[in-house]
Amino acid sequence: MYFFLKIISRLPLSLLQLFATWVATFLYHSNSSMKRITTVNIQLVYPDLDSTSQQDLIKRSLKSQCLTYLESIKCWGMSTEYSLSLFKAIEGEQHFLQALANQRGIIVVIPHLGCWELLNAWLNLYTAPVIMYKPSKNKGLNRYMLEARQRFKATLVPTDENGVRAIFKHLKQGGVTVILPDHLPKPSGGIYSDFFGQNVLSSTLVSKLAYKTQCNVIGLSCLRNQELSNFTVHCIPLSNEILSKNLQFSVDYLNQDLEKMIALAPEQYLWSYKRFRNIAGQSNIYNT
């Protein structure tokens, strides 16, 4: 697997994107689990769209997700300079630079939107973040991803209490961490909060760290431009309410901010993830 991924990364980006488009077309016209989950999520989140608009969004979402997977393999195997060359524009960069300057620490919130793996290269220009890393069960894939991440200045910590303590200490020292908060947490690590109109179990990690450290909370996304050959980084300050002592209040505002970030390009979100598996008072919607 490791050497196979190495070979793929050497192929031209345009060729990989063409292949991703073919795969997405096949997935759309087949009874794939990726299409089924994407369909369930989009129908749940955008019920006001008519059937034609929903199907169009499903089709574009599958294409974007396939593009993201192959683009990630490409950037993992290439140099930092190559990844940086793919950025057409950086919107809101001043917000990140101002947060760095005040030395209160920064939680960079990145949803599973666009090609988020490219953001490692951009963050590497300014800082050495502490980031949680969960090894892949596939040894070849894990070796490949680990090599890619270790090229940057990031410090990788485990996804457990030791990792959380390392992040807390780093933030208190004015450092930077990166968290992707839009996953489905374990019940011990989440509370129910509205997300796209659903009272779904949501992660509390960002909110707890933000309150304890009173650091900056910045939203970051890397969206694919229409011509596919380049990307735009979007950087925005998130709500001050996320720093609140009231955990429910904080998580609610964080989810609202995530919705706004996704609204910039909803077709580029990872809708094939079972994000709504745990909705309060409902059975698993993916089993029906």
Secondary structure, DSSP 8 states (H G I E B T S, - for coil): -HHHHHHHHTS-HHHHHHHHHHHHHHHHHTT-HHHHHHHHHHHHH-TTS-HHHHHHHHHHHHHHHHHHHHHHHHHHHS-HHHHHHTEEEEETHHHHHHHHHHTS-EEEE--SBBSGGGHHHHHHTT---EEE----SSHHHHHHHHHHHHTSS-EEE-SSHHHHHHHHHHHHTT-EEEE---S---GGGEEEEEETTEEEEEE-HHHHHHHHH--EEEEEEEEE-TTSS-EEEEEEE--GGGG-S-HHHHHHHHHHHHHHHHHT-GGGB-TTS-TTS-BTT---GGG-
